[in-house]
Amino acid sequence: MSRSLLLAIDVGNTNIVFALCEGDKAIAQWRTSTDTRRTADEYAVWLTQLMGLRGLQHTDVGAAIVASVVPNANFEIWTLCERYFRATPMAIGDDGIELGLKINLDRPRDVGADRLVNAVAAHARYPGWLIVIDFGTATTFDVLSAAGDYEGGVIAPGIHLSLEALEKGAARLPRIAVERPARIVGKSTVPAMQSGIFWGYVGLIEGLVARIKSETGQPMTTIATGGLAPLFVDATAAIDRVDADLTLFGLCKVYDLNLGQTR
């Protein structure tokens, strides 16, 4: 007998995450680089093979939901869902999709789908006023009230974008990996670059979190998510928790808020 799983897809500028969710829990997930030239057929071959390795079949999928910040990838993702999983995906940002929160901005439609999903998930998991930091292509800081309303945020260049700019703009600087250096003051070029990137980002995090708290005037909990979040959590007291599956949990919550009774 086939299961009725939710296919949750998070389309980011750098990576796309595909997850199969049962209830509000992701039971399997896979990641691939974002490439707008990739076709629905290519996604299907890749994804169904990986599902098979986990004992899952395409007929186990009963519904789909997508959060996308890459419009040029959407057609093939929609085609994948409809052609191979027989599921027209729910899309974050579409008219009529309820998020269960107010967006207190001048232009609510400008907020990225991933940031809204993170807000839904964070409010469901954590009490009080929140700052959600997402370490993605951009590093975003989103502010939620105790009622779960989206109050705005900050967008900064992601750490990899900063590295790329440094490499391209300075001819004699090498390509380096992001890692925590042993010392603040580097004794050669690579440790000096690593210190600037790593501790510079710690300074960015601490400075912005402190200023957000001061401006808001509320006690706040800071939640970090995204691939690089674990790298920074032990380097600063500004981050209270790391939640790796925040976006996927949020997609499940949004689906259940709207059409969960059909799954």
C-alpha positions in Angstrom: 0.0 0.0 0.0 1.4 3.4 -1.0 2.1 6.0 1.7 0.8 9.6 1.4 3.9 11.7 1.8 4.4 15.4 1.2 7.2 16.3 -1.2 8.6 19.6 0.1 11.0 21.5 -2.2 13.1 24.5 -1.1 14.5 26.2 -4.2 17.3 28.5 -3.2 19.8 30.5 -5.2 22.6 28.0 -4.5 20.9 24.7 -3.7 17.6 23.0 -4.0 16.5 20.7 -1.2 14.0 18.0 -1.8 12.4 16.3 1.2 9.7 13.7 1.9 7.7 14.6 4.9 5.4 12.4 7.1 3.3 14.6 9.3 5.6 17.6 10.2 8.8 15.5 10.0 11.2 15.1 7.1 11.9 11.4 6.8 14.3 11.8 3.9 16.0 14.7 2.2 18.4 15.3 -0.7 20.3 18.4 -1.9 21.5 19.4 -5.4 22.9 22.6 -6.8 20.5 25.0 -8.4 20.8 24.9 -12.2 18.1 26.6 -14.2 19.1 24.5 -17.2 18.1 21.2 -15.6 14.9 19.7 -16.9 12.1 18.0 -15.0 13.2 14.7 -16.6 16.7 15.1 -15.1 15.3 15.9 -11.7 13.0 12.9 -11.9 15.8 10.4 -12.7 18.0 11.8 -10.0 15.3 12.0 -7.3 13.5 8.7 -7.9 16.8 6.8 -7.8 17.7 8.3 -4.5 14.2 7.6 -3.2 14.6 4.0 -4.3 17.8 3.7 -2.2 15.6 4.6 0.8 12.9 2.1 -0.1 10.5 4.8 -1.3 8.6 5.0 -4.5 7.2 7.9 -6.5 3.7 6.6 -5.8 4.3 7.3 -2.1 4.0 11.0 -2.7 0.5 12.4 -2.3 1.1 16.1 -2.4 3.8 18.7 -3.0 4.7 22.2 -1.7 7.4 24.6 -3.0 9.2 27.6 -1.7 11.2 29.2 -4.5 13.3 32.3 -4.8 14.5 31.4 -8.3 11.7 32.1 -10.8 13.6 30.6 -13.7 13.7 27.2 -12.0 9.9 27.1 -11.3 8.6 25.7 -14.6 10.7 22.5 -14.5 10.0 22.0 -10.7 6.3 22.3 -11.4 6.6 19.9 -14.3 8.5 17.4 -12.1 5.7 17.5 -9.5 2.9 17.2 -12.0 4.3 14.7 -14.5 6.1 12.3 -12.2 4.3 12.7 -8.8 0.8 13.6 -10.1 0.7 16.5 -7.6 0.1 20.1 -8.5 2.4 21.9 -5.9 1.2 24.5 -3.5 3.5 27.5 -3.8 4.5 29.9 -1.0 3.4 33.4 -2.1 0.5 32.3 -4.3 -2.8 34.1 -3.7 -4.9 32.4 -1.2 -2.1 30.5 0.6 -2.5 31.1 4.3 0.7 31.5 6.5 -1.0 32.2 9.8 1.0 35.4 10.3 0.8 39.0 9.5 3.5 40.6 7.4 4.0 44.1 8.8 5.9 45.6 5.8 5.2 48.3 3.2 5.5 45.7 0.4 4.6 42.3 1.8 5.0 40.5 -1.5 8.7 41.4 -1.6 9.6 39.0 1.3 11.3 35.8 0.0 9.3 32.6 0.3 12.1 30.9 2.3 12.0 33.7 4.9 8.3 33.5 5.3 8.5 29.7 5.7 11.2 30.1 8.3 9.0 32.6 10.2 6.1 30.1 10.3 8.4 27.4 11.6 10.2 29.5 14.1 7.0 30.8 15.7 5.6 27.2 15.9 8.7 25.9 17.7 9.9 28.8 19.9 8.0 31.3 22.2 8.4 35.0 22.4 10.1 37.5 20.1 12.6 35.9 17.7 15.5 36.7 15.4 15.9 34.1 12.7 19.3 34.1 11.0 19.5 32.1 7.7 23.0 31.4 6.4 22.3 31.0 2.7 23.5 32.7 -0.5 22.5 35.9 1.4 22.6 36.0 5.2 19.2 37.1 6.4 18.1 38.3 9.8 14.3 38.2 10.3 12.3 39.5 13.2 9.1 38.0 14.6 6.9 39.3 17.3 5.7 37.1 20.1 2.4 36.8 18.2 4.3 35.4 15.3 4.0 38.4 13.0 6.8 39.2 10.6 8.2 42.6 11.5 10.9 42.9 8.9 14.6 42.1 8.7 18.1 42.6 7.4 19.8 41.2 4.3 23.6 40.9 4.2 25.9 39.2 1.6 26.4 35.5 2.3 29.7 34.4 3.5 30.5 32.6 0.2 29.5 35.7 -1.8 31.9 37.7 0.4 34.7 35.2 -0.3 34.1 35.3 -4.1 34.2 39.1 -4.0 37.5 39.0 -2.2 39.0 36.4 -4.6 37.9 38.2 -7.7 38.8 41.7 -6.5 42.3 40.9 -5.2 44.5 39.2 -7.8 47.0 37.7 -5.4 44.6 36.3 -2.9 43.9 32.5 -3.2 40.6 30.6 -3.0 40.1 29.4 0.6 37.6 27.3 2.6 35.4 28.8 5.3 36.7 27.5 8.6 37.4 28.8 12.1 41.1 29.8 12.4 43.2 29.0 15.4 44.2 32.6 15.9 42.6 36.0 15.3 45.9 37.5 13.9 47.0 35.4 10.9 50.7 34.8 10.4 50.3 34.2 6.6 47.8 35.1 3.9 45.4 32.1 4.2 45.0 32.3 8.0 44.6 36.1 7.7 41.8 35.7 5.1 40.1 33.0 7.2 40.2 35.2 10.2 38.8 38.1 8.3 35.9 36.1 6.9 35.1 34.0 10.0 35.6 36.6 12.7 34.3 39.4 10.5 31.1 37.4 10.1 30.9 36.8 13.9 31.2 40.6 14.3 28.4 41.1 11.8 26.2 38.6 13.6 26.9 40.1 17.1 26.5 43.7 15.9 23.2 43.2 14.0 21.7 41.0 16.7 22.6 43.6 19.4 21.2 46.5 17.3 18.0 44.6 16.5 17.4 43.9 20.2 18.1 47.5 21.1 15.7 48.9 18.4 13.0 46.4 19.2 13.3 46.8 23.0 12.2 43.2 23.6 13.9 40.1 25.1 14.6 38.0 22.0 15.8 34.5 21.2 18.1 34.1 18.2 17.6 31.0 16.0 20.1 30.1 13.3 19.5 27.9 10.3 21.3 27.1 7.0 24.3 25.0 6.1 26.9 27.2 7.8 24.9 27.8 11.1 26.8 25.1 13.1 30.1 26.8 12.2 29.2 29.9 14.1 27.1 28.8 17.0 30.1 28.0 19.3 31.9 31.2 18.4 29.3 33.7 19.7 26.7 34.0 22.5 24.5 35.9 20.0 23.1 32.7 18.7 20.8 30.8 21.1 19.8 27.7 19.0 20.6 26.1 15.7 17.7 24.5 13.8 18.8 22.7 10.7 15.4 21.7 9.5 13.6 24.9 10.1 12.6 25.6 6.4 11.3 22.0 5.8 9.3 22.1 9.0 7.8 25.4 7.9 6.8 24.0 4.6 5.0 21.1 6.3 3.3 23.6 8.7 2.1 25.8 5.8 0.8 22.8 3.9 -1.1 21.5 6.9 -2.5 24.9 7.6 -4.0 25.0 4.1 -4.7 21.5 2.8 -3.3 19.1 5.4 -6.6 17.4 5.8 -6.4 16.0 2.3 -3.1 14.2 2.9 
